[in-house]
Amino acid sequence: MTRIVSIELPGADEAMALAQLTKRIGYDDCERLSDRHDGGAECHAILASIDKLRRALCEAGFAPR
């Protein structure tokens, strides 16, 4: 099931900071923060979601350098 999530950020600074976060967060971070007892399912879901967020931010004009 597809879910649409919208977010309203008060300024370009926050949008760019979020874009930078999506660029910098990696597999190790997601693995450390996810459920260790599900065979990596949550880790992979986090990574996929972050990638979708990164692409949406890019399309809105907030592409990290």
CHARMM internal coordinates of N, CA and C (Angstrom, degrees):
IC EDIT
DIST 1 N 1 CA 1.4479
DIST 1 CA 1 C 1.5285
ANGL 1 N 1 CA 1 C 108.27
DIST 1 C 2 N 1.3061
ANGL 1 CA 1 C 2 N 116.22
DIHE 1 N 1 CA 1 C 2 N 128.57
DIST 2 N 2 CA 1.4554
ANGL 1 C 2 N 2 CA 121.67
DIHE 1 CA 1 C 2 N 2 CA 178.50
DIST 2 CA 2 C 1.5137
ANGL 2 N 2 CA 2 C 110.06
DIHE 1 C 2 N 2 CA 2 C -83.55
DIST 2 C 3 N 1.3062
ANGL 2 CA 2 C 3 N 115.71
DIHE 2 N 2 CA 2 C 3 N 136.41
DIST 3 N 3 CA 1.4647
ANGL 2 C 3 N 3 CA 122.24
DIHE 2 CA 2 C 3 N 3 CA 176.56
DIST 3 CA 3 C 1.5111
ANGL 3 N 3 CA 3 C 108.43
DIHE 2 C 3 N 3 CA 3 C -118.63
DIST 3 C 4 N 1.3116
ANGL 3 CA 3 C 4 N 116.95
DIHE 3 N 3 CA 3 C 4 N 136.08
DIST 4 N 4 CA 1.4562
ANGL 3 C 4 N 4 CA 122.16
DIHE 3 CA 3 C 4 N 4 CA 175.77
DIST 4 CA 4 C 1.5119
ANGL 4 N 4 CA 4 C 107.37
DIHE 3 C 4 N 4 CA 4 C -103.34
DIST 4 C 5 N 1.3238
ANGL 4 CA 4 C 5 N 114.96
DIHE 4 N 4 CA 4 C 5 N 126.06
DIST 5 N 5 CA 1.4586
ANGL 4 C 5 N 5 CA 122.13
DIHE 4 CA 4 C 5 N 5 CA 179.44
DIST 5 CA 5 C 1.5146
ANGL 5 N 5 CA 5 C 107.06
DIHE 4 C 5 N 5 CA 5 C -121.57
DIST 5 C 6 N 1.3012
ANGL 5 CA 5 C 6 N 117.02
DIHE 5 N 5 CA 5 C 6 N 125.74
DIST 6 N 6 CA 1.4627
ANGL 5 C 6 N 6 CA 119.53
DIHE 5 CA 5 C 6 N 6 CA 176.63
DIST 6 CA 6 C 1.5210
ANGL 6 N 6 CA 6 C 108.71
DIHE 5 C 6 N 6 CA 6 C -115.33
DIST 6 C 7 N 1.3082
ANGL 6 CA 6 C 7 N 114.76
DIHE 6 N 6 CA 6 C 7 N 150.87
DIST 7 N 7 CA 1.4597
ANGL 6 C 7 N 7 CA 120.48
DIHE 6 CA 6 C 7 N 7 CA -178.22
DIST 7 CA 7 C 1.5214
ANGL 7 N 7 CA 7 C 108.30
DIHE 6 C 7 N 7 CA 7 C -137.53
DIST 7 C 8 N 1.2935
ANGL 7 CA 7 C 8 N 115.33
DIHE 7 N 7 CA 7 C 8 N 140.01
DIST 8 N 8 CA 1.4530
ANGL 7 C 8 N 8 CA 120.63
DIHE 7 CA 7 C 8 N 8 CA 177.81
DIST 8 CA 8 C 1.5242
ANGL 8 N 8 CA 8 C 107.39
DIHE 7 C 8 N 8 CA 8 C -113.98
DIST 8 C 9 N 1.3181
ANGL 8 CA 8 C 9 N 115.92
DIHE 8 N 8 CA 8 C 9 N 117.52
DIST 9 N 9 CA 1.4621
ANGL 8 C 9 N 9 CA 121.33
DIHE 8 CA 8 C 9 N 9 CA 179.71
DIST 9 CA 9 C 1.5255
ANGL 9 N 9 CA 9 C 108.47
DIHE 8 C 9 N 9 CA 9 C -105.54
DIST 9 C 10 N 1.3216
ANGL 9 CA 9 C 10 N 117.32
DIHE 9 N 9 CA 9 C 10 N 137.49
DIST 10 N 10 CA 1.4564
ANGL 9 C 10 N 10 CA 120.32
DIHE 9 CA 9 C 10 N 10 CA -174.55
DIST 10 CA 10 C 1.5265
ANGL 10 N 10 CA 10 C 114.99
DIHE 9 C 10 N 10 CA 10 C -69.80
DIST 10 C 11 N 1.3204
ANGL 10 CA 10 C 11 N 118.00
DIHE 10 N 10 CA 10 C 11 N -17.08
DIST 11 N 11 CA 1.4559
ANGL 10 C 11 N 11 CA 118.00
DIHE 10 CA 10 C 11 N 11 CA -178.65
DIST 11 CA 11 C 1.5131
ANGL 11 N 11 CA 11 C 112.58
DIHE 10 C 11 N 11 CA 11 C -158.43
DIST 11 C 12 N 1.3179
ANGL 11 CA 11 C 12 N 114.79
DIHE 11 N 11 CA 11 C 12 N 165.03
DIST 12 N 12 CA 1.4555
ANGL 11 C 12 N 12 CA 120.83
DIHE 11 CA 11 C 12 N 12 CA 179.82
DIST 12 CA 12 C 1.5226
ANGL 12 N 12 CA 12 C 111.45
DIHE 11 C 12 N 12 CA 12 C -64.83
DIST 12 C 13 N 1.3286
ANGL 12 CA 12 C 13 N 117.34
DIHE 12 N 12 CA 12 C 13 N -29.02
DIST 13 N 13 CA 1.4621
ANGL 12 C 13 N 13 CA 119.99
DIHE 12 CA 12 C 13 N 13 CA -179.90
DIST 13 CA 13 C 1.5264
ANGL 13 N 13 CA 13 C 111.33
DIHE 12 C 13 N 13 CA 13 C -60.83
DIST 13 C 14 N 1.3169
ANGL 13 CA 13 C 14 N 116.92
DIHE 13 N 13 CA 13 C 14 N -43.07
DIST 14 N 14 CA 1.4680
ANGL 13 C 14 N 14 CA 120.18
DIHE 13 CA 13 C 14 N 14 CA 179.89
DIST 14 CA 14 C 1.5239
ANGL 14 N 14 CA 14 C 110.87
DIHE 13 C 14 N 14 CA 14 C -68.19
DIST 14 C 15 N 1.3164
ANGL 14 CA 14 C 15 N 117.09
DIHE 14 N 14 CA 14 C 15 N -39.88
DIST 15 N 15 CA 1.4654
ANGL 14 C 15 N 15 CA 120.06
DIHE 14 CA 14 C 15 N 15 CA 179.08
DIST 15 CA 15 C 1.5268
ANGL 15 N 15 CA 15 C 110.50
DIHE 14 C 15 N 15 CA 15 C -63.89
DIST 15 C 16 N 1.3216
ANGL 15 CA 15 C 16 N 117.16
DIHE 15 N 15 CA 15 C 16 N -42.19
DIST 16 N 16 CA 1.4590
ANGL 15 C 16 N 16 CA 119.86
DIHE 15 CA 15 C 16 N 16 CA 179.50
DIST 16 CA 16 C 1.5267
ANGL 16 N 16 CA 16 C 110.97
DIHE 15 C 16 N 16 CA 16 C -68.82
DIST 16 C 17 N 1.3158
ANGL 16 CA 16 C 17 N 117.42
DIHE 16 N 16 CA 16 C 17 N -37.87
DIST 17 N 17 CA 1.4697
ANGL 16 C 17 N 17 CA 120.38
DIHE 16 CA 16 C 17 N 17 CA 177.26
DIST 17 CA 17 C 1.5330
ANGL 17 N 17 CA 17 C 110.21
DIHE 16 C 17 N 17 CA 17 C -62.86
DIST 17 C 18 N 1.3174
ANGL 17 CA 17 C 18 N 116.92
DIHE 17 N 17 CA 17 C 18 N -41.12
DIST 18 N 18 CA 1.4623
ANGL 17 C 18 N 18 CA 120.65
DIHE 17 CA 17 C 18 N 18 CA 178.00
DIST 18 CA 18 C 1.5296
ANGL 18 N 18 CA 18 C 110.14
DIHE 17 C 18 N 18 CA 18 C -65.28
DIST 18 C 19 N 1.3258
ANGL 18 CA 18 C 19 N 116.83
DIHE 18 N 18 CA 18 C 19 N -40.22
DIST 19 N 19 CA 1.4653
ANGL 18 C 19 N 19 CA 120.60
DIHE 18 CA 18 C 19 N 19 CA 176.83
DIST 19 CA 19 C 1.5238
ANGL 19 N 19 CA 19 C 110.63
DIHE 18 C 19 N 19 CA 19 C -61.71
DIST 19 C 20 N 1.3211
ANGL 19 CA 19 C 20 N 117.02
DIHE 19 N 19 CA 19 C 20 N -41.49
DIST 20 N 20 CA 1.4636
ANGL 19 C 20 N 20 CA 120.65
DIHE 19 CA 19 C 20 N 20 CA 178.20
DIST 20 CA 20 C 1.5369
ANGL 20 N 20 CA 20 C 110.45
DIHE 19 C 20 N 20 CA 20 C -63.77
DIST 20 C 21 N 1.3163
ANGL 20 CA 20 C 21 N 116.90
DIHE 20 N 20 CA 20 C 21 N -39.77
DIST 21 N 21 CA 1.4631
ANGL 20 C 21 N 21 CA 119.96
DIHE 20 CA 20 C 21 N 21 CA 177.72
DIST 21 CA 21 C 1.5253
ANGL 21 N 21 CA 21 C 110.83
DIHE 20 C 21 N 21 CA 21 C -60.62
DIST 21 C 22 N 1.3311
ANGL 21 CA 21 C 22 N 116.64
DIHE 21 N 21 CA 21 C 22 N -43.93
DIST 22 N 22 CA 1.4689
ANGL 21 C 22 N 22 CA 119.29
DIHE 21 CA 21 C 22 N 22 CA -179.32
DIST 22 CA 22 C 1.5220
ANGL 22 N 22 CA 22 C 111.07
DIHE 21 C 22 N 22 CA 22 C -64.41
DIST 22 C 23 N 1.3251
ANGL 22 CA 22 C 23 N 116.79
DIHE 22 N 22 CA 22 C 23 N -26.90
DIST 23 N 23 CA 1.4631
ANGL 22 C 23 N 23 CA 120.49
DIHE 22 CA 22 C 23 N 23 CA 177.37
DIST 23 CA 23 C 1.5314
ANGL 23 N 23 CA 23 C 110.89
DIHE 22 C 23 N 23 CA 23 C -76.31
DIST 23 C 24 N 1.3124
ANGL 23 CA 23 C 24 N 116.99
DIHE 23 N 23 CA 23 C 24 N -37.71
DIST 24 N 24 CA 1.4617
ANGL 23 C 24 N 24 CA 121.59
DIHE 23 CA 23 C 24 N 24 CA -171.36
DIST 24 CA 24 C 1.5200
ANGL 24 N 24 CA 24 C 115.22
DIHE 23 C 24 N 24 CA 24 C -88.25
DIST 24 C 25 N 1.3219
ANGL 24 CA 24 C 25 N 117.17
DIHE 24 N 24 CA 24 C 25 N -25.60
DIST 25 N 25 CA 1.4715
ANGL 24 C 25 N 25 CA 119.17
DIHE 24 CA 24 C 25 N 25 CA -177.67
DIST 25 CA 25 C 1.5266
ANGL 25 N 25 CA 25 C 108.33
DIHE 24 C 25 N 25 CA 25 C -74.64
DIST 25 C 26 N 1.2990
ANGL 25 CA 25 C 26 N 115.82
DIHE 25 N 25 CA 25 C 26 N 138.11
DIST 26 N 26 CA 1.4545
ANGL 25 C 26 N 26 CA 119.10
DIHE 25 CA 25 C 26 N 26 CA -175.22
DIST 26 CA 26 C 1.5142
ANGL 26 N 26 CA 26 C 113.23
DIHE 25 C 26 N 26 CA 26 C -130.39
DIST 26 C 27 N 1.3118
ANGL 26 CA 26 C 27 N 114.11
DIHE 26 N 26 CA 26 C 27 N -173.06
DIST 27 N 27 CA 1.4577
ANGL 26 C 27 N 27 CA 120.93
DIHE 26 CA 26 C 27 N 27 CA -176.87
DIST 27 CA 27 C 1.5298
ANGL 27 N 27 CA 27 C 111.26
DIHE 26 C 27 N 27 CA 27 C -58.36
DIST 27 C 28 N 1.3177
ANGL 27 CA 27 C 28 N 116.90
DIHE 27 N 27 CA 27 C 28 N -45.22
DIST 28 N 28 CA 1.4703
ANGL 27 C 28 N 28 CA 120.02
DIHE 27 CA 27 C 28 N 28 CA -178.15
DIST 28 CA 28 C 1.5270
ANGL 28 N 28 CA 28 C 111.74
DIHE 27 C 28 N 28 CA 28 C -59.76
DIST 28 C 29 N 1.3342
ANGL 28 CA 28 C 29 N 116.48
DIHE 28 N 28 CA 28 C 29 N -40.42
DIST 29 N 29 CA 1.4703
ANGL 28 C 29 N 29 CA 120.27
DIHE 28 CA 28 C 29 N 29 CA 178.47
DIST 29 CA 29 C 1.5257
ANGL 29 N 29 CA 29 C 110.18
DIHE 28 C 29 N 29 CA 29 C -63.53
DIST 29 C 30 N 1.3144
ANGL 29 CA 29 C 30 N 115.97
DIHE 29 N 29 CA 29 C 30 N -47.10
DIST 30 N 30 CA 1.4634
ANGL 29 C 30 N 30 CA 120.11
DIHE 29 CA 29 C 30 N 30 CA -178.21
DIST 30 CA 30 C 1.5238
ANGL 30 N 30 CA 30 C 111.27
DIHE 29 C 30 N 30 CA 30 C -66.15
DIST 30 C 31 N 1.3043
ANGL 30 CA 30 C 31 N 116.33
DIHE 30 N 30 CA 30 C 31 N -39.12
DIST 31 N 31 CA 1.4642
ANGL 30 C 31 N 31 CA 119.90
DIHE 30 CA 30 C 31 N 31 CA 178.35
DIST 31 CA 31 C 1.5309
ANGL 31 N 31 CA 31 C 110.64
DIHE 30 C 31 N 31 CA 31 C -62.82
DIST 31 C 32 N 1.3368
ANGL 31 CA 31 C 32 N 116.12
DIHE 31 N 31 CA 31 C 32 N -43.21
DIST 32 N 32 CA 1.4692
ANGL 31 C 32 N 32 CA 121.27
DIHE 31 CA 31 C 32 N 32 CA -179.27
DIST 32 CA 32 C 1.5276
ANGL 32 N 32 CA 32 C 111.73
DIHE 31 C 32 N 32 CA 32 C -65.18
DIST 32 C 33 N 1.3264
ANGL 32 CA 32 C 33 N 117.46
DIHE 32 N 32 CA 32 C 33 N -33.74
DIST 33 N 33 CA 1.4623
ANGL 32 C 33 N 33 CA 121.72
DIHE 32 CA 32 C 33 N 33 CA -174.82
DIST 33 CA 33 C 1.5268
ANGL 33 N 33 CA 33 C 114.13
DIHE 32 C 33 N 33 CA 33 C -92.47
DIST 33 C 34 N 1.3184
ANGL 33 CA 33 C 34 N 117.41
DIHE 33 N 33 CA 33 C 34 N -7.94
DIST 34 N 34 CA 1.4682
ANGL 33 C 34 N 34 CA 119.86
DIHE 33 CA 33 C 34 N 34 CA -175.51
DIST 34 CA 34 C 1.5226
ANGL 34 N 34 CA 34 C 111.89
DIHE 33 C 34 N 34 CA 34 C -99.87
DIST 34 C 35 N 1.3226
ANGL 34 CA 34 C 35 N 114.25
DIHE 34 N 34 CA 34 C 35 N 173.39
DIST 35 N 35 CA 1.4693
ANGL 34 C 35 N 35 CA 122.40
DIHE 34 CA 34 C 35 N 35 CA 178.08
DIST 35 CA 35 C 1.5275
ANGL 35 N 35 CA 35 C 109.35
DIHE 34 C 35 N 35 CA 35 C -63.97
DIST 35 C 36 N 1.3027
ANGL 35 CA 35 C 36 N 116.96
DIHE 35 N 35 CA 35 C 36 N 123.41
DIST 36 N 36 CA 1.4705
ANGL 35 C 36 N 36 CA 121.18
DIHE 35 CA 35 C 36 N 36 CA -177.69
DIST 36 CA 36 C 1.5283
ANGL 36 N 36 CA 36 C 112.52
DIHE 35 C 36 N 36 CA 36 C -84.79
DIST 36 C 37 N 1.3063
ANGL 36 CA 36 C 37 N 117.18
DIHE 36 N 36 CA 36 C 37 N -3.20
DIST 37 N 37 CA 1.4651
ANGL 36 C 37 N 37 CA 120.66
DIHE 36 CA 36 C 37 N 37 CA -173.66
DIST 37 CA 37 C 1.5213
ANGL 37 N 37 CA 37 C 113.27
DIHE 36 C 37 N 37 CA 37 C -113.36
DIST 37 C 38 N 1.3145
ANGL 37 CA 37 C 38 N 117.36
DIHE 37 N 37 CA 37 C 38 N 21.36
DIST 38 N 38 CA 1.4649
ANGL 37 C 38 N 38 CA 119.22
DIHE 37 CA 37 C 38 N 38 CA -178.68
DIST 38 CA 38 C 1.5272
ANGL 38 N 38 CA 38 C 112.69
DIHE 37 C 38 N 38 CA 38 C -120.52
DIST 38 C 39 N 1.3232
ANGL 38 CA 38 C 39 N 115.85
DIHE 38 N 38 CA 38 C 39 N 17.19
DIST 39 N 39 CA 1.4633
ANGL 38 C 39 N 39 CA 119.75
DIHE 38 CA 38 C 39 N 39 CA 178.00
DIST 39 CA 39 C 1.5115
ANGL 39 N 39 CA 39 C 114.19
DIHE 38 C 39 N 39 CA 39 C 71.85
DIST 39 C 40 N 1.3228
ANGL 39 CA 39 C 40 N 117.60
DIHE 39 N 39 CA 39 C 40 N 17.76
DIST 40 N 40 CA 1.4655
ANGL 39 C 40 N 40 CA 121.36
DIHE 39 CA 39 C 40 N 40 CA 178.31
DIST 40 CA 40 C 1.5193
ANGL 40 N 40 CA 40 C 115.16
DIHE 39 C 40 N 40 CA 40 C 91.28
DIST 40 C 41 N 1.3375
ANGL 40 CA 40 C 41 N 116.87
DIHE 40 N 40 CA 40 C 41 N 3.15
DIST 41 N 41 CA 1.4676
ANGL 40 C 41 N 41 CA 119.75
DIHE 40 CA 40 C 41 N 41 CA -177.25
DIST 41 CA 41 C 1.5290
ANGL 41 N 41 CA 41 C 112.15
DIHE 40 C 41 N 41 CA 41 C -60.62
DIST 41 C 42 N 1.3248
ANGL 41 CA 41 C 42 N 117.02
DIHE 41 N 41 CA 41 C 42 N -46.69
DIST 42 N 42 CA 1.4646
ANGL 41 C 42 N 42 CA 119.47
DIHE 41 CA 41 C 42 N 42 CA -178.33
DIST 42 CA 42 C 1.5271
ANGL 42 N 42 CA 42 C 110.50
DIHE 41 C 42 N 42 CA 42 C -66.63
DIST 42 C 43 N 1.3123
ANGL 42 CA 42 C 43 N 117.79
DIHE 42 N 42 CA 42 C 43 N -40.43
DIST 43 N 43 CA 1.4602
ANGL 42 C 43 N 43 CA 121.96
DIHE 42 CA 42 C 43 N 43 CA 178.24
DIST 43 CA 43 C 1.5321
ANGL 43 N 43 CA 43 C 110.08
DIHE 42 C 43 N 43 CA 43 C -56.70
DIST 43 C 44 N 1.3150
ANGL 43 CA 43 C 44 N 116.64
DIHE 43 N 43 CA 43 C 44 N -47.93
DIST 44 N 44 CA 1.4713
ANGL 43 C 44 N 44 CA 120.64
DIHE 43 CA 43 C 44 N 44 CA -179.37
DIST 44 CA 44 C 1.5282
ANGL 44 N 44 CA 44 C 111.33
DIHE 43 C 44 N 44 CA 44 C -67.31
DIST 44 C 45 N 1.3154
ANGL 44 CA 44 C 45 N 117.34
DIHE 44 N 44 CA 44 C 45 N -34.73
DIST 45 N 45 CA 1.4706
ANGL 44 C 45 N 45 CA 120.50
DIHE 44 CA 44 C 45 N 45 CA 176.65
DIST 45 CA 45 C 1.5218
ANGL 45 N 45 CA 45 C 110.57
DIHE 44 C 45 N 45 CA 45 C -66.32
DIST 45 C 46 N 1.3265
ANGL 45 CA 45 C 46 N 117.03
DIHE 45 N 45 CA 45 C 46 N -39.96
DIST 46 N 46 CA 1.4627
ANGL 45 C 46 N 46 CA 121.11
DIHE 45 CA 45 C 46 N 46 CA 177.59
DIST 46 CA 46 C 1.5278
ANGL 46 N 46 CA 46 C 109.77
DIHE 45 C 46 N 46 CA 46 C -62.31
DIST 46 C 47 N 1.3218
ANGL 46 CA 46 C 47 N 116.61
DIHE 46 N 46 CA 46 C 47 N -47.67
DIST 47 N 47 CA 1.4680
ANGL 46 C 47 N 47 CA 120.26
DIHE 46 CA 46 C 47 N 47 CA -179.57
DIST 47 CA 47 C 1.5281
ANGL 47 N 47 CA 47 C 111.63
DIHE 46 C 47 N 47 CA 47 C -60.87
DIST 47 C 48 N 1.3215
ANGL 47 CA 47 C 48 N 117.03
DIHE 47 N 47 CA 47 C 48 N -41.99
DIST 48 N 48 CA 1.4659
ANGL 47 C 48 N 48 CA 120.65
DIHE 47 CA 47 C 48 N 48 CA 179.42
DIST 48 CA 48 C 1.5246
ANGL 48 N 48 CA 48 C 110.76
DIHE 47 C 48 N 48 CA 48 C -65.00
DIST 48 C 49 N 1.3242
ANGL 48 CA 48 C 49 N 116.49
DIHE 48 N 48 CA 48 C 49 N -40.50
DIST 49 N 49 CA 1.4655
ANGL 48 C 49 N 49 CA 120.66
DIHE 48 CA 48 C 49 N 49 CA 179.97
DIST 49 CA 49 C 1.5188
ANGL 49 N 49 CA 49 C 111.24
DIHE 48 C 49 N 49 CA 49 C -67.15
DIST 49 C 50 N 1.3153
ANGL 49 CA 49 C 50 N 117.00
DIHE 49 N 49 CA 49 C 50 N -40.86
DIST 50 N 50 CA 1.4606
ANGL 49 C 50 N 50 CA 120.73
DIHE 49 CA 49 C 50 N 50 CA 178.43
DIST 50 CA 50 C 1.5238
ANGL 50 N 50 CA 50 C 110.13
DIHE 49 C 50 N 50 CA 50 C -63.54
DIST 50 C 51 N 1.3244
ANGL 50 CA 50 C 51 N 116.81
DIHE 50 N 50 CA 50 C 51 N -39.17
DIST 51 N 51 CA 1.4660
ANGL 50 C 51 N 51 CA 119.95
DIHE 50 CA 50 C 51 N 51 CA 178.08
DIST 51 CA 51 C 1.5249
ANGL 51 N 51 CA 51 C 110.91
DIHE 50 C 51 N 51 CA 51 C -62.94
DIST 51 C 52 N 1.3149
ANGL 51 CA 51 C 52 N 117.55
DIHE 51 N 51 CA 51 C 52 N -40.99
DIST 52 N 52 CA 1.4718
ANGL 51 C 52 N 52 CA 120.67
DIHE 51 CA 51 C 52 N 52 CA 177.97
DIST 52 CA 52 C 1.5262
ANGL 52 N 52 CA 52 C 110.94
DIHE 51 C 52 N 52 CA 52 C -65.49
DIST 52 C 53 N 1.3198
ANGL 52 CA 52 C 53 N 116.64
DIHE 52 N 52 CA 52 C 53 N -39.72
DIST 53 N 53 CA 1.4645
ANGL 52 C 53 N 53 CA 120.79
DIHE 52 CA 52 C 53 N 53 CA 177.06
DIST 53 CA 53 C 1.5211
ANGL 53 N 53 CA 53 C 110.40
DIHE 52 C 53 N 53 CA 53 C -64.04
DIST 53 C 54 N 1.3354
ANGL 53 CA 53 C 54 N 117.03
DIHE 53 N 53 CA 53 C 54 N -43.48
DIST 54 N 54 CA 1.4603
ANGL 53 C 54 N 54 CA 121.14
DIHE 53 CA 53 C 54 N 54 CA 178.51
DIST 54 CA 54 C 1.5232
ANGL 54 N 54 CA 54 C 111.16
DIHE 53 C 54 N 54 CA 54 C -59.43
DIST 54 C 55 N 1.3355
ANGL 54 CA 54 C 55 N 116.90
DIHE 54 N 54 CA 54 C 55 N -44.87
DIST 55 N 55 CA 1.4577
ANGL 54 C 55 N 55 CA 120.49
DIHE 54 CA 54 C 55 N 55 CA 179.36
DIST 55 CA 55 C 1.5266
ANGL 55 N 55 CA 55 C 111.79
DIHE 54 C 55 N 55 CA 55 C -64.35
DIST 55 C 56 N 1.3353
ANGL 55 CA 55 C 56 N 117.58
DIHE 55 N 55 CA 55 C 56 N -40.13
DIST 56 N 56 CA 1.4640
ANGL 55 C 56 N 56 CA 120.67
DIHE 55 CA 55 C 56 N 56 CA 178.50
DIST 56 CA 56 C 1.5312
ANGL 56 N 56 CA 56 C 111.20
DIHE 55 C 56 N 56 CA 56 C -64.63
DIST 56 C 57 N 1.3280
ANGL 56 CA 56 C 57 N 116.16
DIHE 56 N 56 CA 56 C 57 N -40.24
DIST 57 N 57 CA 1.4671
ANGL 56 C 57 N 57 CA 119.67
DIHE 56 CA 56 C 57 N 57 CA 177.11
DIST 57 CA 57 C 1.5262
ANGL 57 N 57 CA 57 C 110.94
DIHE 56 C 57 N 57 CA 57 C -65.10
DIST 57 C 58 N 1.3180
ANGL 57 CA 57 C 58 N 117.27
DIHE 57 N 57 CA 57 C 58 N -39.63
DIST 58 N 58 CA 1.4670
ANGL 57 C 58 N 58 CA 121.36
DIHE 57 CA 57 C 58 N 58 CA 177.34
DIST 58 CA 58 C 1.5223
ANGL 58 N 58 CA 58 C 110.47
DIHE 57 C 58 N 58 CA 58 C -61.36
DIST 58 C 59 N 1.3199
ANGL 58 CA 58 C 59 N 116.13
DIHE 58 N 58 CA 58 C 59 N -45.12
DIST 59 N 59 CA 1.4768
ANGL 58 C 59 N 59 CA 120.72
DIHE 58 CA 58 C 59 N 59 CA -179.87
DIST 59 CA 59 C 1.5256
ANGL 59 N 59 CA 59 C 111.48
DIHE 58 C 59 N 59 CA 59 C -64.10
DIST 59 C 60 N 1.3358
ANGL 59 CA 59 C 60 N 116.88
DIHE 59 N 59 CA 59 C 60 N -27.01
DIST 60 N 60 CA 1.4660
ANGL 59 C 60 N 60 CA 121.17
DIHE 59 CA 59 C 60 N 60 CA 178.37
DIST 60 CA 60 C 1.5183
ANGL 60 N 60 CA 60 C 111.87
DIHE 59 C 60 N 60 CA 60 C -86.57
DIST 60 C 61 N 1.3357
ANGL 60 CA 60 C 61 N 117.01
DIHE 60 N 60 CA 60 C 61 N 1.64
DIST 61 N 61 CA 1.4570
ANGL 60 C 61 N 61 CA 120.26
DIHE 60 CA 60 C 61 N 61 CA 177.04
DIST 61 CA 61 C 1.5065
ANGL 61 N 61 CA 61 C 115.23
DIHE 60 C 61 N 61 CA 61 C 97.21
DIST 61 C 62 N 1.3059
ANGL 61 CA 61 C 62 N 117.19
DIHE 61 N 61 CA 61 C 62 N 13.34
DIST 62 N 62 CA 1.4661
ANGL 61 C 62 N 62 CA 121.30
DIHE 61 CA 61 C 62 N 62 CA -179.28
DIST 62 CA 62 C 1.5335
ANGL 62 N 62 CA 62 C 109.59
DIHE 61 C 62 N 62 CA 62 C -117.57
DIST 62 C 63 N 1.3157
ANGL 62 CA 62 C 63 N 114.12
DIHE 62 N 62 CA 62 C 63 N 70.09
DIST 63 N 63 CA 1.4592
ANGL 62 C 63 N 63 CA 120.35
DIHE 62 CA 62 C 63 N 63 CA 179.73
DIST 63 CA 63 C 1.5243
ANGL 63 N 63 CA 63 C 108.92
DIHE 62 C 63 N 63 CA 63 C -91.50
DIST 63 C 64 N 1.3340
ANGL 63 CA 63 C 64 N 116.84
DIHE 63 N 63 CA 63 C 64 N 123.37
DIST 64 N 64 CA 1.4617
ANGL 63 C 64 N 64 CA 118.45
DIHE 63 CA 63 C 64 N 64 CA 178.65
DIST 64 CA 64 C 1.5345
ANGL 64 N 64 CA 64 C 110.45
DIHE 63 C 64 N 64 CA 64 C -67.18
DIST 64 C 65 N 1.2935
ANGL 64 CA 64 C 65 N 114.72
DIHE 64 N 64 CA 64 C 65 N 150.67
DIST 65 N 65 CA 1.4655
ANGL 64 C 65 N 65 CA 119.86
DIHE 64 CA 64 C 65 N 65 CA -179.29
DIST 65 CA 65 C 1.5051
ANGL 65 N 65 CA 65 C 110.50
DIHE 64 C 65 N 65 CA 65 C -75.29
END
COOR INIT
IC SEED 1 N 1 CA 1 C
IC BUILD
